[in-house]
Amino acid sequence: MMRVMRYVLLLIAVLVPGQMSRSATWSEEYSKVSLFYLYNTWQESSDDQQAFADHEGDYDLGEGVLGIKARHVFTPQLTVDFWGALTSAKYANSAADGDEISLSSLSDTRLKGTYYFQDRLFSAALSVNLPTGKTALSAEEYLVAMGVADNSRKYIVRRFGQGLDVGGEVFILPHVGDVACRLGGGYIYKGSYQLRRDAETEYKFGDELFAGASIELSTRPVGFSGGVMYKSYLDDEVDSRAVFRQGNTIVAHGRLTYNRRVQGAVGFNLISRGPAKIAAEGGELTEESIKSGRNEVQVYASGSHPLNSVFAALARLEYQTVTANDYDEDSAGYRPGANYIGIGGGINARLSLGWSGNVLLTYYFGSMDNDHDLTGLEVAAALTFRYW
């Protein structure tokens, strides 16, 4: 029966589309710290001469992130996570005489403390987004920030800085044999901040409510994990005046792993965004008649093969599609979709019991719905020290 279930799980993971979750779960049993570097550069190009005349020709937008991610286990009941980074982005447009615009700053810092109750049957967590990043952007810096906020590319830091956010969550964590479940939800209060230097108004993203459920099957050599999360938002505000409400969002993900001498995984993640609410003439928010948000789907496969006792070769293949929104192509609110394939390879090194590192390069190629070509390159490197 277990063998049949494994093949069923494999079939589900291959057939269901989606997007990989980039935040892998760290073991709760060890303290560890990682120094990482992530670089993404994307080029959008077009043969349309009118696009060049309108200053919308070829452009490059790259983002580099040098950061630290750490988890310290104080006791079996208490863990604290930390994330902080220095981020730099640069924009260049061939239709604007090669002018370059750059934006560099320390990004916001994130802290999260988690406490486990009743032999890890329940957990409660408190998270804080510290506003250490850059805000009150100039007009040129705002252009760069809007570029990396575009979810059709794989930029890591999408906002350089925002307000003081505080969140709390509670989960129940039932565990029976090789099956572990997670069920719960939480609330994130969003702080306000000055978005642009030439506008002294304070912008506040809408508070977020979320609920989710997930399951993990830790059998060997085949294992599976997957789940779904629902997110709802309150109003975005400018100086306490409601101006927008993001559409409700559903995120579903799944990952099937194979763990022997050769290791592999196939996975998916699906992000579906509902209609938003926008300010009408009277100032009240009304649901938009045509959806401005975009959906995302990604499927991927990855694997590693040991070369010797220290090094292993890494390989990765992925496909991502981001749908266009429902606005007409000639309107200011139109956001085109994108489709691209990523092919990557790298090296993983287990240097000692405590030290490990990896480097992965991925090349992307595809197109936009507006007939522009899209290419990208991602470099991901990390050095991790695990301690007890």
N, C-alpha and C positions, 0 to 999 in steps of 0.2 A: 504493500500500500504506500509506504514512504517513497519507493522508487517512482511510482506513478505520480505522486504529488510533485516530485522534483521536476519531472518532465512537463507537468501542467504549468508550474511556475515559470519554467524556461520559455514555454510557448507564450504565456502572457507577457513577459518582459520583452520578447522580440516583436510582438504584434502591436502593443500599445505604444503610441508616440508620446514624446514629452521632452523635457529638458532636465539635464543633470543638475542636482543641487551642488553648489560649489563649496559649501561649508560642511566638511566631513566631521563626523562625531569623534571626539577624542576619548580614549579610554578613561574611565573614572578612577582607575586604580593607581595611576602614576602622575606625578607632576612633570611638566615638560615645558620647554620654551623653544620657539622657532623664530629664527631671523629669516625673512623671506623677501624676495624681489619679484615683482610682477610687472611685465611691460606689454602693452597692447598698442599696436599702431594699425590704423585703417586708412585705406585710400578709396575714395569714390571718384570715378572718372566717367566722362561722357564725351561723345563725338558731336554733340549738339552745339553748333556754333552760337545759337541764341543764348544757350546757357552760359557760355563764356561772356557774352555781351552783358548779361544780367548779373555777372559776378557769381555765377553758380557752377563754374567749371570744376576741373580736378581739384580735390583738396585732400590733405593728409591731416589726421588728428591722432596724436599719440599720447599715451599716459603711462608714466612710470610710478610704481609704488614700492617704497622701501619701508618695511614695517616689522613689528614684533608681535607675535601672538603667544600667549602664555596661559597655562593653567597650573594653579597650585592647589594641591590637595592638603588641607589643613588636618582634617580627620576623615574617616570614612563617611561622615555625614555632611561635611562642609567642603565645597570647592569654590574657587574664585577664578574667573576668566578675565583676561586683559587683552585688548587689541588697540594698537596705535601705529600710525604710519606717517611718513613724509611723502607727499604726492606732488607730482609735477606733470603738467599737460601742455602740449604745444600744438597750435593750429596753423596750417599754411594753405593758402588758396592760390593756385596758379593763375587765376583770373584777376588777382589783385596785385600784380607785379611782384609776386613772390614774398609779400609781406608775411611775417610770422607774428603770432600772438601767443604769449606763454602765461601760465598761471602756476605758481608753486607755493605750497604752504604745508604746514603741519595739518593733518586731517583731524577730525573729531576723534576723541578717545572714548573707547567703550569698556565698561566694567560690568561684570555680572557675577553675583554671588548666588549659589544654589545650596539649599539645605534639604537633606533627605530624612524622612521619618519612617518609623515602623519597618525597620530592616529594608529600607529603600522601596517601600510600597507606595509612598507619597513623596512629592517634592514641591518645594516652594522656592521661587527665585525672585530676586530684585535686580533690575538692570538700570544702568545710567549711561546716557550719551553726554559726555562732557564737551562743551562748545569750545574746543581748542583750535578748531579749523578756521579758515579765512572766510569772513563774511563782508558785507558792504563792498561788493565787487564793483570795479569800474566797468564801463560799457564794453571794453574789449575783453576783460576777464569774464564778464557775464556771457559773452559769446562762446568762449571756451567751455565754461561750466555747462551751458545748454547742450553743447556737443557731446560731452561725456555722460550727460544725463539721458541720452538717447538709448533706449533699451534694445534697439536693433543691433547694436554692437556689444562686445563683451568687456566693456570697461569695468574695472573692479570698484573704484571709488566714484560714485555717481554724484555725490554732493561733497564739496570740500569742507563745508561747515554749515551748521544750523544751530538751533537753540538747545537749551538744556532739556533733554527728554528723560523721563523716568517711567519705568515699566515694572509690572509685577505679573507673575503667572503661577498657576497651581496645576499640577498634573498627578494623576494616579498611574502607577507603574506596575500592573500585575505581571507576574512571571510564573509560567508553568513549564517545567522542563526546558526544552530548547526554544520555546515561544515566549517572547516578551512583547508587551503592549504598552502604549502610552496614550492617555486620554486626558484632555484638559483644555485650558484656555487662559487668556490674560488680557491686560489692558496697558496701553502705552500712552502716557500724557506727553504731548508735543509742546515744546517751548517756542517762543517767538524770537525773531532775530531780524536784523536789517539786511535785506537781500542785496540791494544795490546802493552804491555810494551816492548816486544822483537822486535817490528817492529815500527820504528819511523815515518813511513808514515802516512799521514792523509787520513782518509776515509770519503767520503761524500755520503750519500744516495741521490738518485735522487729526484729533486723537484716534487711535487705532484699537479696535477690539478684535480678538481672534480666538478661534477654537479649532482644535485639531485632534486627529487620531492617527496612530501609526502602529505597525506590527513588524517584528523582526523574528525571522526564523534562522537560528544560528547552527543549523545542521552542517555537517561536512561530508563530502567536499563541496556541496552546493548549499548556498544560503540565500535568503531573500529578505529584503526590507522594503517597506513602502508605506505611504500614508497620504492623507489629505488634510488641508487646512483651509478654513474659511475666514476671510478678513472683511471687516466692515469699518467704515470711517465716519468721523464727524466732520463738521465744516472746516475748510480752510478759511482763515480770517486775515484781513488787512486792517490793522488798528481796530480790532474787535468787531469788524464788519464782515459778515459771511460773504465770500466771493466764489466759492467752488466746493464741491464735495466729490471726492474720488469714488468711482464705481466700486461696488463690492467685488471682491476677488476670490477666486478659488485656485489653490495650488495643489496639484497632485503629483506624486513622485513615486518611483519604484526602482529597485536595483537588485539584480540577480548576480551572485558572485560564485566563482569556482576557485577553490583553494587547495592546490596541490603544489608540486614543485613548480609547475607552470600555473600562474594565477591569471584570472580574467574576470571581467564584469561587463554586463550590458545594463543600460538603465534609461530612464526617461523622466521628464518632468513637464507638466502642462500647466501653464498659467493662463487663466481665463478672466478677463476683466469685463464687468458689467457697465451699463451706461452711467455716466457721471451726472451731477447736478450743477447747473450754472446759474449765475445771477441774471434774473430777468430785469425788465425796465423798472419795475417797482421795487427792486432790491431783494425780492425773495428768490430762493433757489428753486428751480424747476428742473425736472429730468430732461436731459437733452434729447431731441427728437432723433438725432443720428449720433452714433457712438464715437467718441473721440479717442478712447483707449484702444490698445492693440493687444492681441493675444500672442503667446509665445509657445512654441513646441520644439523640443530637442530630443533626439535619440543619440546614444553614444555606445561605443564599445571600447574597452581598454584591456591591456594585458601586460604581463611582465614575464620574462624568461631569464633565469639565473645564468650568468656567464661564468662565475666562480663563486667562492665563498663570500666575496665582498660585493661584487657588482652584479646588477641585473639590468637587462635591456627593457625599455618601456615602449609601448606603442599605443596609439590612440586614433580613433576614427569617430567623427561626429557629424551630425546634420542638424541644422537649426533653421527654423522658419519663423518669422515675425509677420503677422498679418498687417495689411494696411488698415487704417481706420476708415470709418464710413463717410468721411467728408469727400466732397468732389475734388478732383485733382487740381482744379484751378482756384480753390479757396485757400485762404491763409491757414485754416486749421487742418489742412490735409497732412497726414504723415504716411509716407510710403512704406510698404512692407519690404522684407528682405529675406533671401534664401541663400544659404551658403553651406559648404562642406569644409570640414577641418580634418587635416591629416597631420599627425604629430609623432614624435619619437624622442627618446631621451634615455637617461641613465639614473638608476637608483643605487645608492651606496650605503651599506650598513658597516660603518667604520669601526664600531665597538658595541658593547652592550648598551651604552648610553647615547652614542652619537650616530646620527644618520643624516643623509642628504639626498637631494634629487634635483635634476634639471630636466625640463620638458619644453620642447619647441613645437609649436603647432602653426601650420600655414593654412589660411582660409581663402576660399575663392567662391564667388557667387555673383549675385546681381540684385538690384533693387527693382521694385515695381515700376519705377519711372524710367526704366531702360538704362540705368547707369550700372556700370560694372563695379564690383565691390571685392577688394582683396584685403587681407589682414595677416598680421603676424603676432603671435603671443609667445612670450618667454616667461617661464615660471621656474623659479629656483628657490630652494629652502634648505636650511641647515637646522637640524633639530637636536636638542639635548634633552634626554629623558632622565629624571632623577627620582629618588625615592624619599 
